[in-house]
Amino acid sequence: MRDVTLAGDDAALTNPGMGLYASGTLDPSDLPPDAWFTRLIAIGYFRDDWAQLEPDADGQYKFDEYFQPVFDLWVKGWGKRVAFRFMSSNMHSRLKYVTPKWVFDSGVPFVVHRGLYTDEQVDPVFWDEKYLKIQEQFIADLGTYLDGRPGLEFVDIGSIGEWGEMHLSRWTADELRQTGFTEDKYIAAYRRIIDAFARAFPHTRVFLNVGDYDCINDYAAIRGLHFRQDGLTPSRPSADVGTRFYRPYSRRGVVCNYEFHSSYGDMREKGWGVRETFEKGLSDPISYLHLNLVDYEQLANPAPEVKEAIVDASRRIGFRFVLEELSVNDRLRLDGSKPGRLVLTQTWRNAGVAPCYDSYALRWSLVGRNGHAVAETVTFPRTPTTLWWPGETVPVHDMLLVPAATLPGAYRLKVEMMKPEQPGTKIMLAIAGRDAEGRYDLGGIRAERVERRPEPAYEEHFASGAAGWSAENGMSVAAGKDTDGRPCLVVTGRQPGAAWSYASTRVNALPYTRYRLSCWMRVEEIEPDRAPYVKLGVNAGDGAWLTNINSNPYDLRQLGRWQLLVADGETPPTAATADIAIERGVLETPISAAIRIRDIKLEVLETP
């Protein structure tokens, strides 16, 4: 084996299920292709009033009018993704009716508040039964239209509270009392809305703006929803959600999302540090970050500290997989008759701040000078990518089988991370040398023709005794001879249980190797009728068991006859020894048996 020198890449990664995002725009000039920030922004986020979609009457939607220009520009035109929130209460709106007027005309109770830009805003009583039924229908129809649409990244719950967040900032104590508010009613209403979104968007991530209601947040998590918080400050996010919720729930599959509390101008007035605020957010396992500090005009020529913080966040947000170590064969050996074996021993690290929430595979390719792959395989890490935790390293062991007819010469080894179920999904890695197909060039591999002479790794005919075989409790082993005078091993006795085998011996074993174990067996008697077989029990260097390679069982219908038993299989990457054993096939049952074996052989079929 030899270690491969790997070149890293500190560029921003824009992978599925993560990213920096900015406020939605329909002005094509806002994201010029040559702007420094264009590639860093993965998602356009549109936050609007419910009345924009259903202003006039129940079920009379303006979905096509609203959504088609958004998807045409962001998804089709720019190749990016989009996200949405539609609110029932929004003090920043210039509308009197953020919730459509027809909802109140139908009998939904309301309170009147003052908006930031209008003297009157009519807000619904969120825990009212009629309001909830109307909102549930709106969510269902929105899901029918949007769910699973290509380019849709996520939707937020906007149905309850100011801006759809988990508070009632404009409600007075008298308004709450007069409308029948109780915490239990509020929680029950939230659970109904959570259920409605879970039903309507089974193929799209839904975010809940989390707050102090632990039971609401937890219910959202168990219904498959995710967490968002719009109050990130340099001291901590509102309700301290990072420590209380993001860190424990992120390992339960809950994706986490932040938005800044204030704009850049407001932060300067308050004396809040930009760098400190970004660091506070990136200290939690976030996969998304809303760049609501500045508008597009300001983003084109930002303050140096803003640009530096955004670029740094683009390199850390979400998951970021780095191939830290790779070892391969010193050369690829080809004998013209069996496949060559290229061993790939790796160490990966998640250098991002968050887990990865999807299970990806690795596709390895051996590419010739003409650019065509002579060998290719898709492998699935035994520790799935969803468990590659931030800051931790993960060992991965793979092998690429190369066709026996491959010509000697120089090749390039390439890898890509992908999702076999979605062939177009290619994951960006923190590795240099990415080609147009999403593959990363890891260096050269030299293939050479060799002559292989098959030799047994172990062979025993018992002509000189028991040859190191030992028996389990209640059994005995002894050298003997068959009726034709041929030597064999005789195994007899009553094994009382609590063991898997009757007798065994230990041999050395190679990793990444295909073996064949064979022997002849004759069962003279056995009670009860449990067919024995032989196995190769593979162990690691410390003696820990790894796996079994089992033969066909002895056919007890032909009791007293010699039968050939054969086991073929691969050894794991950490194999060091193997136990060749006569197996009982059951652990607890006591069994009396008289068994003979002869001509036992362990052959190497393929090896690196």
CORQUI-V600247 format. One record per residue. N is the residue number from 0. PHI is phi in radians with two decimals (999 if undefined). Layout:
N|PHI + N|PHI
This chain:
0|999 + 1|-2.42 + 2|-1.48 + 3|-1.66 + 4|-1.40 + 5|-1.93 + 6|-1.82 + 7|-1.50 + 8|-2.53 + 9|-1.72 + 10|-1.21 + 11|-1.15 + 12|-1.98 + 13|-2.03 + 14|-1.70 + 15|-1.04 + 16|1.33 + 17|-2.93 + 18|2.42 + 19|-1.49 + 20|-2.43 + 21|-2.25 + 22|-1.02 + 23|-1.11 + 24|-2.43 + 25|-2.03 + 26|-1.68 + 27|-1.03 + 28|-1.35 + 29|-1.25 + 30|-2.12 + 31|-1.12 + 32|-1.09 + 33|-1.70 + 34|-1.26 + 35|-1.10 + 36|-1.70 + 37|-1.04 + 38|-1.26 + 39|-1.36 + 40|-1.52 + 41|-1.68 + 42|-2.46 + 43|-1.76 + 44|-1.95 + 45|-1.87 + 46|-2.08 + 47|-2.54 + 48|-1.47 + 49|-0.97 + 50|-1.08 + 51|-1.22 + 52|-1.73 + 53|-2.47 + 54|-1.31 + 55|-1.81 + 56|-2.80 + 57|-0.99 + 58|1.46 + 59|-1.65 + 60|-1.63 + 61|-1.99 + 62|-1.09 + 63|-1.04 + 64|-1.08 + 65|-1.42 + 66|-1.46 + 67|-1.03 + 68|-1.08 + 69|-1.13 + 70|-1.21 + 71|-1.09 + 72|-1.38 + 73|-1.33 + 74|-1.53 + 75|-1.32 + 76|-1.36 + 77|-1.78 + 78|1.19 + 79|-1.96 + 80|-2.14 + 81|-2.36 + 82|-2.52 + 83|-2.48 + 84|-2.46 + 85|-2.09 + 86|-1.83 + 87|-1.70 + 88|-2.54 + 89|-2.72 + 90|-1.14 + 91|-1.46 + 92|-1.24 + 93|-1.63 + 94|-1.55 + 95|-1.28 + 96|-1.99 + 97|-1.24 + 98|-1.38 + 99|-0.95 + 100|-1.03 + 101|-1.09 + 102|-1.11 + 103|-1.30 + 104|-1.10 + 105|-1.41 + 106|2.00 + 107|-1.26 + 108|-1.21 + 109|-2.64 + 110|-2.24 + 111|-1.90 + 112|-2.10 + 113|-1.66 + 114|-1.60 + 115|-1.25 + 116|-2.15 + 117|-2.64 + 118|-1.25 + 119|-2.31 + 120|-2.36 + 121|-1.76 + 122|-1.96 + 123|-1.34 + 124|-1.44 + 125|-1.15 + 126|-1.66 + 127|-1.32 + 128|-1.07 + 129|-1.15 + 130|-1.04 + 131|-1.10 + 132|-1.13 + 133|-1.15 + 134|-1.17 + 135|-1.07 + 136|-1.18 + 137|-1.06 + 138|-1.10 + 139|-1.07 + 140|-1.22 + 141|-1.12 + 142|-1.13 + 143|-1.03 + 144|-1.40 + 145|-1.83 + 146|-0.98 + 147|1.32 + 148|-1.17 + 149|-0.97 + 150|1.69 + 151|-1.38 + 152|-1.56 + 153|-2.82 + 154|-2.26 + 155|-1.76 + 156|-1.32 + 157|-2.21 + 158|-1.56 + 159|-2.37 + 160|1.49 + 161|-1.10 + 162|1.06 + 163|1.38 + 164|-1.73 + 165|-1.50 + 166|-2.71 + 167|-2.18 + 168|-1.14 + 169|-1.69 + 170|-1.46 + 171|-1.50 + 172|-1.08 + 173|-1.15 + 174|-1.11 + 175|-1.13 + 176|-1.16 + 177|-1.21 + 178|-1.68 + 179|1.36 + 180|-1.15 + 181|-2.46 + 182|-1.03 + 183|-1.15 + 184|-1.11 + 185|-1.11 + 186|-1.10 + 187|-1.09 + 188|-1.11 + 189|-1.06 + 190|-1.11 + 191|-1.13 + 192|-1.19 + 193|-1.03 + 194|-1.06 + 195|-1.10 + 196|-1.20 + 197|-1.09 + 198|-1.24 + 199|-1.37 + 200|-2.23 + 201|-1.22 + 202|-1.97 + 203|-2.32 + 204|-1.20 + 205|-2.07 + 206|-1.90 + 207|-1.82 + 208|-1.31 + 209|-1.41 + 210|-2.63 + 211|-1.35 + 212|-1.46 + 213|-0.97 + 214|-1.23 + 215|-1.24 + 216|-1.04 + 217|-1.15 + 218|-1.10 + 219|-1.05 + 220|-1.11 + 221|-1.28 + 222|-1.61 + 223|1.55 + 224|-1.59 + 225|-2.23 + 226|-1.92 + 227|-2.39 + 228|-2.49 + 229|-1.86 + 230|-2.31 + 231|-1.34 + 232|-2.22 + 233|-1.20 + 234|-1.56 + 235|-3.14 + 236|-1.30 + 237|-0.95 + 238|1.08 + 239|0.85 + 240|-1.18 + 241|-1.05 + 242|-1.28 + 243|-1.30 + 244|-2.19 + 245|-1.08 + 246|-1.16 + 247|-1.28 + 248|-1.34 + 249|-1.07 + 250|-1.47 + 251|-1.77 + 252|1.63 + 253|-1.57 + 254|-1.42 + 255|-2.07 + 256|-2.56 + 257|-2.13 + 258|-2.33 + 259|-1.26 + 260|-1.18 + 261|-2.38 + 262|-1.28 + 263|-1.06 + 264|-1.08 + 265|-1.15 + 266|-1.12 + 267|-1.13 + 268|-1.12 + 269|-1.46 + 270|1.36 + 271|-1.47 + 272|-1.39 + 273|-1.13 + 274|-1.05 + 275|-1.11 + 276|-1.20 + 277|-1.08 + 278|-1.10 + 279|-1.10 + 280|-1.14 + 281|-1.38 + 282|-1.42 + 283|-1.85 + 284|-1.38 + 285|-1.66 + 286|-1.84 + 287|-2.33 + 288|-2.52 + 289|-1.51 + 290|-1.52 + 291|-1.58 + 292|-1.24 + 293|-2.45 + 294|-1.54 + 295|-1.14 + 296|-1.12 + 297|-1.24 + 298|-1.16 + 299|-1.14 + 300|-2.39 + 301|-1.40 + 302|-1.08 + 303|-0.91 + 304|-1.19 + 305|-1.22 + 306|-1.08 + 307|-1.05 + 308|-1.18 + 309|-1.16 + 310|-1.09 + 311|-1.09 + 312|-1.12 + 313|-1.13 + 314|-1.61 + 315|-2.17 + 316|-1.08 + 317|1.18 + 318|-1.71 + 319|-2.59 + 320|-1.62 + 321|-2.01 + 322|-1.53 + 323|-1.45 + 324|-2.45 + 325|-2.57 + 326|-2.13 + 327|-2.33 + 328|-0.96 + 329|-1.10 + 330|-2.78 + 331|-1.60 + 332|-1.68 + 333|-2.17 + 334|-1.93 + 335|1.43 + 336|-2.17 + 337|-2.13 + 338|-1.04 + 339|-1.31 + 340|-2.16 + 341|-1.79 + 342|-1.44 + 343|-2.23 + 344|-1.75 + 345|-2.20 + 346|-2.29 + 347|-1.88 + 348|-2.43 + 349|-1.54 + 350|-1.58 + 351|-1.48 + 352|-1.75 + 353|-2.28 + 354|-1.20 + 355|-1.66 + 356|-1.87 + 357|-2.48 + 358|-1.73 + 359|-1.94 + 360|-1.99 + 361|-1.92 + 362|-1.95 + 363|-1.76 + 364|-2.34 + 365|-1.91 + 366|-2.00 + 367|-1.45 + 368|-1.10 + 369|-1.42 + 370|1.52 + 371|-1.62 + 372|-1.38 + 373|-1.57 + 374|-2.66 + 375|-2.71 + 376|-2.62 + 377|-1.87 + 378|-2.12 + 379|-2.02 + 380|-0.95 + 381|-1.14 + 382|-1.65 + 383|-1.10 + 384|-1.08 + 385|-1.19 + 386|-1.92 + 387|-1.48 + 388|-1.22 + 389|-0.96 + 390|1.42 + 391|-1.82 + 392|-1.73 + 393|-2.32 + 394|-1.37 + 395|-2.34 + 396|-2.16 + 397|-2.38 + 398|-2.54 + 399|-1.88 + 400|-1.47 + 401|-1.91 + 402|-0.90 + 403|-1.04 + 404|-1.43 + 405|-1.04 + 406|-1.34 + 407|-1.05 + 408|2.51 + 409|-1.72 + 410|-2.35 + 411|-2.00 + 412|-1.66 + 413|-2.28 + 414|-2.40 + 415|-2.48 + 416|-1.83 + 417|-2.68 + 418|-2.09 + 419|-0.99 + 420|-1.27 + 421|-2.32 + 422|-0.95 + 423|-1.40 + 424|-1.47 + 425|-2.04 + 426|-1.65 + 427|-1.32 + 428|-2.03 + 429|-1.48 + 430|-2.31 + 431|-1.34 + 432|1.56 + 433|-1.37 + 434|-1.71 + 435|-1.13 + 436|-1.63 + 437|1.46 + 438|-1.68 + 439|-1.94 + 440|-1.44 + 441|-1.82 + 442|2.16 + 443|-1.55 + 444|-2.25 + 445|-1.75 + 446|-1.80 + 447|-2.29 + 448|-1.47 + 449|-2.26 + 450|-1.76 + 451|-1.93 + 452|-1.98 + 453|-1.09 + 454|-2.31 + 455|-1.11 + 456|-1.35 + 457|-2.72 + 458|-2.61 + 459|-2.54 + 460|-2.00 + 461|1.08 + 462|-1.27 + 463|-1.98 + 464|2.15 + 465|-1.31 + 466|0.99 + 467|1.46 + 468|-1.35 + 469|-2.20 + 470|-1.80 + 471|-1.38 + 472|-0.92 + 473|1.58 + 474|-1.92 + 475|-2.36 + 476|-2.18 + 477|-2.73 + 478|-1.23 + 479|-2.61 + 480|-2.36 + 481|-1.42 + 482|-1.09 + 483|-1.58 + 484|1.54 + 485|-1.36 + 486|-1.22 + 487|-2.76 + 488|-1.83 + 489|-1.82 + 490|-2.09 + 491|-2.43 + 492|2.36 + 493|-2.15 + 494|-1.51 + 495|-1.37 + 496|1.89 + 497|1.13 + 498|-2.67 + 499|-1.59 + 500|-2.19 + 501|-1.62 + 502|-2.78 + 503|-2.81 + 504|-2.53 + 505|-1.90 + 506|-2.33 + 507|-1.31 + 508|-2.46 + 509|-1.69 + 510|-1.33 + 511|0.90 + 512|-2.20 + 513|-1.70 + 514|-1.99 + 515|-2.21 + 516|-1.86 + 517|-2.45 + 518|-2.89 + 519|-1.78 + 520|-2.30 + 521|-2.28 + 522|-1.68 + 523|-1.48 + 524|-2.77 + 525|-2.78 + 526|-2.57 + 527|-1.32 + 528|-1.34 + 529|-2.17 + 530|-1.18 + 531|-1.37 + 532|-2.72 + 533|-1.98 + 534|-2.46 + 535|-1.98 + 536|-1.59 + 537|-1.57 + 538|-2.18 + 539|-1.40 + 540|-1.09 + 541|-1.55 + 542|1.58 + 543|-1.19 + 544|-1.16 + 545|-1.97 + 546|-2.88 + 547|-2.04 + 548|-2.05 + 549|-1.83 + 550|-1.56 + 551|-1.15 + 552|-1.35 + 553|-1.14 + 554|-1.48 + 555|-1.23 + 556|-1.25 + 557|-2.03 + 558|-0.98 + 559|1.59 + 560|-1.84 + 561|-1.27 + 562|-2.30 + 563|-1.53 + 564|-1.95 + 565|-2.37 + 566|-2.25 + 567|-2.06 + 568|-3.12 + 569|-1.78 + 570|-1.60 + 571|-1.25 + 572|-1.09 + 573|-1.80 + 574|-1.10 + 575|-2.39 + 576|-2.40 + 577|-2.59 + 578|-1.75 + 579|-1.54 + 580|-2.42 + 581|-1.60 + 582|-1.68 + 583|-1.45 + 584|1.52 + 585|-2.66 + 586|-1.58 + 587|-1.53 + 588|-1.19 + 589|-1.17 + 590|-2.41 + 591|-1.75 + 592|-2.65 + 593|-2.30 + 594|-2.28 + 595|-2.13 + 596|-2.29 + 597|-2.65 + 598|0.86 + 599|-1.54 + 600|-2.50 + 601|-2.03 + 602|-1.98 + 603|-1.53 + 604|-1.56 + 605|-2.53 + 606|-2.67 + 607|-1.05
